[in-house]
C-alpha cells in the first residue's frame, strides 16, 4: 500500500484539480476520529498553499446507520463555508449541509478508511479525461432513453423509465454553487421515474449496511418500493435494518448509478464499489433534490451493489460483464 507517502500528491490534486478554491475562500475540511489524520493535515496544507481560508475539524465517528447529528459548532462552521471537503462521508444529508448548499456552499465527499490505496490509484493513476468522456456519453444516452432494463446472471431483472429525468455526472470535481460530489470519480446517476420501477434486484456484490455480500439476496420492487426481501442471513440483516429505521422512505428507490473507474473493485466501501467499471448501484431513502425525483429527504440512505449486470437502453445493450459497449462510442480504459 502506498498511503501516507502519497497523501501529499493526493491532497494537492484534490484541492487544486477538484475543489479549485479562490484566494480567501472559506474552506472547511472535516474528518473523524477513525480516519487517517495525516491525510486531513495534507489537505489542510494544500488548501493553505492555494490561498484558501482553510480550517480543519475532527469530529467523533458516527455509528453506522444512525442519522446525522452534527451539533451547533460544526453546523455553524458548515454554514459559514464556501467549500467543504468531507473525508468521512458523514455530513451530506445533515440539515446544516442542506441549508448551506441552498446558499451556494459546494461539498466534496470521500471516505478513505479501508480503501486508502484505492483512492490514490483512482485519482492519480487513471486517464481522467477519457473517463469523463465516457461519463458524458452515458449521461447523453440516458437522457435520450425512455425505458431501461437491468439484468444479471444472479437473477436481477428490473426495469424503469428514465425520461424525462436528467442524469447527473459524478466527475468528482466541484464546478457549481450548491453542488455535492463524491470523489474519486466517476459515476453517472439518475432518478428513475418512481412508479415505473418494477422487477427483482439481486444484490450480489455489497451493500452499505453490511459491506461485502457473500450470499446474494433479492429485493422485489413494485412501483419503486421494496415489497419483499428474500435470501439467507444477509437478507435477514438487511430486512431488520430497514425495519429499525422506522421510515417508509428507506424502502423507496431514489437513484440508479453506473460506475466508470477502471481502478475500482468491490471492497465493501461504497466510495469504491459505486465506481467500479460497469457496476450498478441502486440507492434507497434520502434523495438529493438535484435528482428532481419524488422520494424527497430522509435521515437515512442505503445502497446495494451489482458487480457485473447488463444495462439495456430501449432494448440496446449499453454495458455488461464489466465493460462498456464500444459500438456505442465508449472508449476502452
N, C-alpha and C positions, 0 to 999 in steps of 0.2 A: 504493500500500500504506500501511496506517495504522501498523502495527508499533509502534515504540518510543513514539510519542505516546500509545498506548492501553494499554501494558503495565500502567500503574498501575491502570486500571479493570479490566483483565482479572485482574490479581493479586488485587485486592480482592474481586472476585466469586468467584474460585477459593477463596480462604481462607475468606471469611465465608459464602458460599452453598453451597459444595460440600464443604468439609472441616469447618468449624464446630468449631474447637478450643475446649476448655475452658481457663480460665486455668491456666497452669503445665504444660499438656500438652507432653511431649517431641515436637517436630515436626521431622522431618528433610526438607530439600529437597535433591534430587540433580539435578545437571545434568552435562553432559560438555563436553569442550573444543571440540566442534563447534557448540555451542548458543549462543544469544544470552545473554550473562551478565547483561544488563540486565533480562531477564525474571526470572531467578532472584533477582536482587537486589530487584526489586519484590515478588516473592512473600515473600522473607525479611522485608522491611519490613512488609508486610501482616500476616504471622504474628506479628511482634513487637507490632504495634499491637493485635492480637486477644488479646494476653496469653499467647501460647504461649512455651514454652522452645524457641525455634527455632534451628536450625543449618543451614548451607549447606555441602555438599560438592561439589566439582568433580572428576569422575573422568575418566580417559582414555576416548576414544571406543572402543567395542568394534567390531571388524571385523565387517561383515555376515556372518551365517550361522555365527558362532562361538558356542560355548557360553559361558554366563556364568561369570566367574571374578573375583569382586569383591575377594578378598584380605581379610586379617584386620581391617584398620582399618575399612573401610566395612561389613563384615559385622557387626562388633560394634556399630557405630552403628545399623544396621538393627534388630538385636535389642533395642536399648535404647529404640527409638522407639515411641510410641503411634500417631502419624500420620506417613505418608511421602508426599511429593509428588515423583514421579519425572517429570522434564521431558525425559527422553531415551529412555524406553521400553526400558530395558536391564537391569532387575533382577527382573521379576516371576517368572521361572522359576528364580531362583537359590536354592540350598538355604537360605541365611540368610534370605531373604524368606519362603520357605515355612515355615520354623521360626518366624519372628516372627509370621506370620499365625495359626499354631496357638495362639500365646499371646495373640492378640487384636489385633495390630497391624493398622491399616487403611491401605490403599495406594491412592493415586490417581495415575493414569498418563496422560501425553500425550507427544507428540513434535512440537514446533512447527517444527523445522528444515525450511525449504522451503515451509511452509504457514502462515506467520505470520498473513497476512491472514485466512485461512480460520478459524483457531481463534478469532480475535477475533469475527468475524461469527457463528460457530456458537454462541458463548456469549452475546454481548451483543445480537445482532440477531434473535433467534428468540423466538417465543411458546413459551417453555419449558414452561409448564403444559399447553398444548394438545398439544405433542409428547409429553409424558409420559402424557397421557391416551390417545393413540394407542398408545404402547408398552404400557400396561396392558391395552388391548384385544387387541393382538397376543398377549401372554402368556396372556390368558384363553382366546383361541381355540386357541392351540397346545396348551394343557394339556387341552383337550377333544377334540383331534384324534387319530384313530387313524392315518390314512395321509396323508402329504404327498407331493406331486409338484411338481417344479420343471422348467420348460421354458424355452426361449429360441429366438428366430429363428435364432440361430447354430448350433443343434443340440443344446443341452442337453436331456436327458430322463432325470432321475434321481428315484428315489422311495425312501421310507423311512418307518418307523413312528416316531411321536413318543411316544405313550403307552407306558409310564407315566412317562416322563421329564418333568421340570418345567422351565419356562422361567426364564431369568434376565434381568431388565431391567437394561440398562446405562444408567442415567439420568445417569451422570457425577457422582454425588454419593455421599459416604460416609455410611452410616447404621447399619452393623452391625460389631461386632468381627470381625476376621479377613477383612473384605471387601476385594476388589480391584475397582476400576472404572476405566474409561478415559473421558476427557473431551476435548472437549465431547461430550455425548450427542446423540442417544440411539440405542440399538440394542436388539434383543431376540435372545437366543441360546438354543440348546438343544442337547443331545447326542442326535442321533437314535439309535435302537436299532441298534447297530453292525452286526449280522449281517443286518439288513433293508435296508441301503443298497446299491442296485444301479442300474446305468444308466451314462449318459455325462454328464460335466460338461465344457462347453466354456468355457474361460477366455477371456473377450472384453474384459476391462477392464484388469486389472492383477494382479500377484502380488507377494508380499513378498520375492521373490528378485530380480526384475528391474525392478520398477516397472511403468510402463505397458506393456501388451501390444499390440503393433501388428498381429500376425498371430495370430488365435485358435488355440488348440490344445486338444486333448481329453484328458481323464482318464477311463479306463474303470474303473468301480467294481464290485467283486464282494464282497459281504458286508462292506462298509465299508473295503476295501483297494484301493489303486490297483494295477491289474494291467497297465495299458498306458498309455503317453503317446505321442500321435501329433500330428504337425503339422510345422512348419518349424523354423527356427533357435531360436526361443524355447522350443519343446517340447524340443529337444535340450539347451538350457541347463538347463531345469528337471530333466530326466532325470539329467543329470550331477551337478547339485547334490544331488538326493535320494540318488543312489548314494554320493556322497562323504561323506554323514553317517554311513554305516555303522551305521544304527539302523533296525530294522524298524518302529518305531512311527511314524516320519515318514511312512510310506505309509498310515497309518490315519486316517480321517476322524474328527475329535474334536468339531466343533461346526458348527452351521448357524445363520447370523445374518442378520437383515434390518436395513437402515439406515433411519432415520426423520428425519434432519435435512435440512430443505429448503435449507440453505445449503451442503451438501456436494456435491462433484462427484468426478470421477476425476482425481487428481493423481499417482498412483503412491505416495503416502504412505498407509499403511493407517489411520492415525488419521483421515484424511478419507474415504478410499474406503469403509471399512466402514460409514460413517454416511450415505452418500448415500441419499436417499429412494427406497425400493423396490429398492435394490441388494442382492445376496446375496453373502455371504462364506462360503466353506467353509474350515474350518481343519483342519490335519493335524498330528499329533505331540502335543506336550505338551498334556495335558488337565487343566484346573483341577479339583481334587477336588470343587468345588461343583457341577459338572455331573452327578455321580453316574453317569458312564459307566464303560466298561471299558478304555479306552485307557491311562490312567494317566499317570505322569510321564515326561518325556523331556528331554534337554538342548536339544531343537530343536522349533521350531514354524514352520509355513508356512501362509500364507493365499492363496487365489485368489478373484478377484472377477468377478462377473457384473453388468453395468451395469443392464440392464432386463429381467430374467427375469419369468416369470409363476409365482406360487405358488398351488397348489391345496390346499385343506384338505378332505379327504374329498370331493373332486370339485368343491368350490365355489371360485371364484376369489377370493383374498384381495387380491392385488396384481398389477399388470402395467404395463409401459411407464412405470415410474417413478411410479405412483400407487397409492394405497390405495383399495380398493373402498368408496365411500360407502354402498352398500347394506348393508354390514356394520356401519355405525355410525362409521366413521372420519371425523375432522374434516379439512377442507381446510386446507392450510398454504401 
